[in-house]
Amino acid sequence: MSNGTGQQGGNLNDFITETQDRFAKAGTVGVSDLDGEHSLFADLGANVAKSEVAICDTTANPAPLGLCAFGMTTVLLNLHNAGFYPLDSMILAMGIFYGGIAQVIVGCMEWKKKNTFATTAFTSYGLFWLTLVALIFLPKMGLAEKPTEIAMAAYLGMWGLFTAVLFIGTLRLNKALQVVFGSLVVLFFLLAYKDATGAPIGTFIGYEGIFCGLSAIYTGLAQVLNEVYGKTILPLGPVKK
């Protein structure tokens, strides 16, 4: 390997830099089967071994898992907010394991795929669910004081601001995600407003949250079905860049 790279770039670092530049310019269409001649390195001939060409990402798309974890947990919590049943262990368990831990795992998987937006979103909202459960458990265990209404309004308002910035990012992605993040911004600010003012809008918030959760479930399952069938079964509304 040292002889080959010395002939082309002088040292290994030059070869690596040149390799990265070629892949960046070629995109995915420039990568052919590793058992054949690589189209990006035809000029190097025998100097390029298979181990020096590429490692293709063949892993599955983790985003549907994260979207369904967020969506299902959000729907169940907001059925409570709408008055259908009390806050109980079902919601808390969903918040810890599916809405919480599952989304953090998805965020780590998206990090491996170099998807900064998805890494930030899924990891953050997974930890949101875990902190929300902690806000309920810590006072009951005597480990901390129950947060005041103003403290909760600040907490929810900060998450609303965070989500509003991510919503701007969805303007470059697809319309389905725009609906998810747009309705989530409204949900956070309504919750913050309710805690700050005591306004009797809990039932309305619950139904808005149900809509937000269902939109996330739709977006996640649409990606699953579209991939399984190899065509658009449920449209996502891609944005022209």
N, C-alpha and C positions, 0 to 999 in steps of 0.2 A: 504493500500500500504506500509506503514512503517513497518508493521510486516513482510510482505513478503520479502521486500528488506533487512531487518535486518537479516533474516535467511540466505540469500544467500551471501550478500557482506558486511554487517555491516552498510551500509548507502546508501542513494540514489545515491551519486556520484559514489560509487563503482558499483552499478547496471547499471548506465548509461554508464560508461566506458566499463563494460563487454558487454553490449548490442551493443555498437559501434564496439567493437572488433569482435563480432560474425558476424555482418553484413558485416564487411570488409573482413573477411575470407570466408564467404559463397557466396558473390556476389548476383546477382539478382536471380539466380536459387534457392537460399535458402529461398526465401520469398514465402510463400503459401498464400492461401485465408485467409483473416482475420476472416472469419466466422468459420474456422476450427482450428485445433490445429496447432500452429506454429512450423515448423520443427526445428527452431533454439533453441527453448526453451522447448523441450519435457521434459527435466529434472526438469524444474521448476513447471510444472503442473499448478494447480489452482492459483499459486502466480502471474501469468502474466495475466493482463487484456488486452483487445483489444487495449485500448488507450496507452498501454505501448509497443506495438509491432512495428508498422511501419506506416508511411504515404506514400503510394505509389504515385509516380509521374505519373499522367495520363494526363498531359498537352501535347499539340501538339509540334512538332519540329518547332521552330521559324526560323531555319537557311534558309529554302527556301525563306522566305519573305525577309530576309536581302540580300541574294544573288541576288534575282531578283531586289530589290531596287537599289543595287549597279550596277548591270549589265545594267539595262535599262537606268539609268541616264548616265552611262559611254558611252553607245552606242550613245545616243542622243547628248551628248557633242562632241563626236568625229566625228559625222556626220558633225557638225559645223567645227571642225578642218580640216576635209577632204575637206571642201569647198562647202558643199551642201546648207547651209543657214547661215545667220548671227547669232551672239549671241543675243538671245532675251529673252523675259519673259518666254517662254516655258521651256527653259533650266534652268533658274534661279528658276522657281517654282518647277521643278523636283529636283533641287539641295537642296532646302529648305525642302520640304515636304517628298519626297519619298527617294531620296538618303541620305538626312540628318536626319530628325526626325524619319523616319521609322527605319533606321538602329540603331539609338540610342535606340529606344524602343526594338528592337530585342536584342541588347547587354544586356539590363537589364533583358530580359527574359532568355537569356543564363546564366546570373549570377545566377538566381534562380535555374538553372539546374547544377550549379557548373562546367560549361564549361569555363575554364580560357581562352583558345585560342579564342573561338568564342566571348566571352565577350570583350576581348581586340580588336579583329579585327573589329567587327561590330560597337562597340561604337566609335572606333578611326576613321574609315572611314566615319561614319555618321557625326562626327564632322569635318572631312576633308571637306566634301561637304559644311557644314555650313560656315566654314572659307573661303572656296573658293568664295562663294557668298558674304561674308562680304568684301573680298578683292576688289570686284567689286563695291559694294554699298557704302562703307565708303568714298572713294574719291569723288564719285558722290554727296554724301550728305554733303561734305565739312567737314567731321569729321576727316579725316586723309589724308596724302599725298599718291598718287598712288605709289605702290612699284616699285622700279627700276628693270631692267632686272636681275641684279646680286642678288637682294633680292629674286626675284621669283625663280631664279636658286637654291638658298640656300634652300628655302621653299620646292621646288619639290625634290631636292636632299635628304633632310632629310626624306621626306616621302618614297623615294626610298630605303634608308638604313633601315628604319623601316620595310618596306614590305619585303626586302631581308631576314631579320631575321625571319619574320613570314613564309616565304617560306621554311626555314629550318624545321619549325614545320610541314608543310604539307607533308614532306617526311615520316611522321609516320601516315598520314591520308589516302588520296586517290589520284589517278593520276589526277582526274578532278580538284581538288583544287590546285594541283601542276601547272597545266596549267594556272589557274586563277591567282595565285600569281606570277608565273614566268613571265607571260606576263605583269602583272601589274608592276613588278620591271623594266622591259624593258621600259614600257610606262613612268614611272616617270623619269628615267634617260635620256630618249630621250627628254622629255619636259625640263628638267633642262639644258641639253646640248644646246638645241635650244635657250633658254633664255640667257645662258651665252655667246654664240658665235654668235647668229643671223643666224645660218645655215638655209637655205631654205628647211627644211624637214617637214614642217607643214602637208602637205598632207599625207606623209608616216606615220607620227605619228598618224594622224586621223584614217587611216586604221588599224594600229596596235591596237589602242584603241578600235575600233569597234570589233576586234577579241577578245580582253580581255573582253569586256562587254558581248559579245555573249557567251563566255565560262562560265561566271558567271551565266547567265540566264539558260544555259543548265544544270549546276550543281544544281541550285535551283529547276528547274522543273523536273529534273530526280528524285530528292528525293521525290517530290510530287507524280509523277506517280508510282514510285516503291512502295510507301506506299499504294496508292489507290488500286493497282492491287495485292499487296502482293507478288510480284516477280520482278525480274530485267527487266524493260522495256527499260530503258536507262542506260547503264553501267557507273559506277563511277570509276572503277578500284581500289578496295580496296587494301591497302598495307599489306602484311603479316608482322606481328610484331614478 
